[in-house]
Structure formats: C-alpha cells, structure tokens
C-alpha cells in the first residue's frame, strides 16, 4: 500500500464521519481499462479530494496540478509529490508542466485531474485541457462537483454531489487545430452545465469574490 493509498483511506474515513457519504452519479462513465483526463468544476479547495474519493474504488489514482505557491512551504513541497500533485503557474502554464502532465498519464499510467476554470473564483473555461488531450491522445471525462461551500455546511452534513459525464473521446482521425481545441473546451463547459442540472435542477454556482492580500 502506497502513501497515496494510506492518506486517501484515512481522509475518507474522517470525511465520512463528519460529512457523510457523497452522492455519486454516472460512475459507469469511469473507464476501467484506460487512463483518462478528469476535467472537473472547481468550487471548493476540497474538490481534488472528492474526485479522488470517487474514482478510488475503481483502482484508479489521480494526479493533480496545484498552484506553485503551495510548494514554497517545505512540508508541502515534500508531501504533495507523494500524493501525485505537481506544481503549475496558473497565470502562465509552461510547456514543461504540460509535458509532465502527459508523462504522468502515458508513462506513469496515472489519471490526470484538472480544473479547466483554473480557480474557484471563476467559471470561465481556460485553454489547456483540450491541448493536453491533443498531446496525450486520452479521453476527457467531464465531472461536476457540487461541494459544501463553507465549514458550516460541511459539519451540518450537507451532501456533496459528484456526477461523471460521458467521455469526450480523442479522435485520431481529426486535426486538433485551434478551432478544434476551442470546440473541445466549449463542449467541456456544456457538459458541466448538463451535469449540474442533472444533479440539482436550477443549480447555479456564484464564484466568491477573491480577497486582495
């Protein structure tokens, strides 16, 4: 059992005790025999944990990009890589990070978890997910996460909801030019909306206002 397994099992027990078991839909859309890109909505700092919980029973691990400032702390810089987390500059993603993301999937055989909005302070889909698909040639599984948005909601056991959509398959017969990449990113946004309404009719996420430091 790896460090990733141990931490995830322990954290899952704690979360289940204080918040209860999440509600999942579309688990049949998680491929059992292939590595994929899980593209998820981002509304809570705990979203990566909820996604990892959902796919773990399928014997799947997931690696996440995290803002590089987290790695300035020596403790976090030592722990995060053991949990398959690697740094990214959210303002300007470098080619090195993109190549590492592709390596994680195609060489290390670990699924990639990515939040196309880049931050919970926005719902706008940023470019990047489709480009990673083009390089890795892996399918994208859209995921809508409706998390607790406050500590109070968490301890009041408000149910966390997670829905997996049908994969956006990589088509090797197509040319993934600028227009096609934009089409894929647009489709991700469309799937997010569909999954949100599937989980909770009329659901609307209003991003919080980012506080200046």
N, C-alpha and C positions, 0 to 999 in steps of 0.2 A: 504493500500500500504506500503510495507516494504522499508527499507533504500536501499536495493539492487535494488528494482524497480525504486525508485526515481533517484538514481545515474545513473543507466543504461539509463533511458529515457533522462536525461539531457545531458549525454555524447554523446548519439546517435544523438541528435539534433545538437550539436556542430560539430561532425564529419561529418554529412551530409551537413552542411552549408559550411564547408571549404574543404571537400574532395569529397562529393557526395555520392550516394548510392552504396554500394558494389555490385559486380556481384556474384550471387549465383547459384550453380548447385547441383543437387542431393538432394534437400530439401525433396524429397519423401522418402529418406533413413533415415530420422529422425523419430524414433518410437514415436508415440503419447501416447502410453499406457504403456510404460515401462521405467525404469531407465537404462541408458547405460553409458559406458565409451567412451568419445570422445577423441580419440588419434589423435593429430594434429601435423603437421610440426611446427617447431619453427624458424622463421626468423626475427622476429621483437619483440620489447618489447610490442607492442600493440596487438599481436596475441590473448591473452586471451579476449581482448575487442571485436575483430572481431568475435570470436567464440560465445561469449555471445550475441552479436547483432543478429547473425544468428538464434539461437535457441529460443530467447526470444518470438517471435510471436507464438511459439508453446506452450506457457505457461510453458516453461521449464527454470529452473535455473541451473547453473553450478557452481561447486566448483573447485577451482584450488589449486595445490601445488605451493608455491613460495619459492625462496631461503630464508633460515632463516635469512640471514643478513639484509633483509628488515625490519624484526621485531625488530631490535635493536633500530630503531627510535621510540620513544614513540607515536608519532602521528600515524605513520603507523601501529604500533602494536595495536592501538585502532581501527583504521578504517578497516583494512584488514579483520579481522574476521567477521565484519558486512557485508562484501561483499563475504562471503563464501570462503575466502582464508586462507589456513593454511600453516605453515612453514615446510620446508623439507631441510635436509642437502644433497645437490646434489652430494657430494662426496661419502656419505655412508648413504643410506636411512635406518632408524631404523625400527624395527618391529612395534613400537608404531605408527609411521606415516602410515604404511601400514594398520594397524588395524583401524586407524582413517578414512582413505580413504574408507575402506569397510563400516564402520559405516555411513559415510556421505550418501552413496548410499542406503544401505539396511535398515537403521533405519530412517535416516532423509529424505530419498526419494529425494535426490538432485543428479543430474547427476555429474559425475566426468570428469573434463577436465585435460588431461595430455599430456605432450610433451615428447615422448619417446627418443628424442635425448638429453633431459636434458638441452640443451643450444642452442642458435642461432649460436654458434661458431663451431658447429659440425652437421653432418647429420647422424652420426652413431646411430643406434637404440640400446639403452642400455636396459638391462634386467629390468623387473619390471612391465611393463604394462600387460604382459601375466600372471604374478604371481598374480597381483591384480584381473585379470579376474578369475583365478582359485579359489581364496578365496571368491569373491563376487558372482560368478556364473552369471555375467552380460555380455551382448554382447558388443563388441567393434565396434564403428563406426569410421572408418578412415577419417581424414579430411586434405585436402591440402589447405594451406593458402598462397596466393601469395600477400604479403603486399607491401606497399610503404617502400622502404629501406632507405629513407632519408627524412628530413623535407621538402626539396625542392620538392620531388616527391609528398608528401602529399598535399602541398598547390597548386601545379600545377594540382591537382585533377586527378592524375594517378589512374585509377580504381583498387580497391582492389578486388581480386578474391578469392572465397571460394568454395570448392567442397566437398561434402559428398559422401563417397563410401558406397557400400552395407555392412551391418553389418557382422562382423566376430563373428558368433554365438557361445555361450558357449554350448558345447555338454556334457551333464551329463553322457553319455554312454562311454566317453573316459577317460583315465587316463592322467591327466595333469602332466606328469613326466618331467624331464629335457629336454628330446628330444622334447616333445610336446610343451613346453614353448618356446623353440628356434624356433620351426616351426611357432608359432603364431607371434613371434617378426619378423621373416623373412617375413611373409605374410603382416604385417603392412608396412614394408619398400617397398614391392612390390606394395601395394595399393597406397602408397604415390606417387610413380613414375607414376603409371597409371593415377591418378587424376591430377597430374601436367601436363602431356601431354594432357589430356582431356581439361584442362583449356587453356593451351598455348603450342602448339606443339613446341618441341625442347627446352622447358624451362629447365634451369639449375640454381640451386642456388649454389653460391660460398660463403661459410661462410667467414665472415670478420676475420681478424687476431686479436686475443684478445690482447689488450694492457696491458702490465705489469704495476701494480700500483707502 
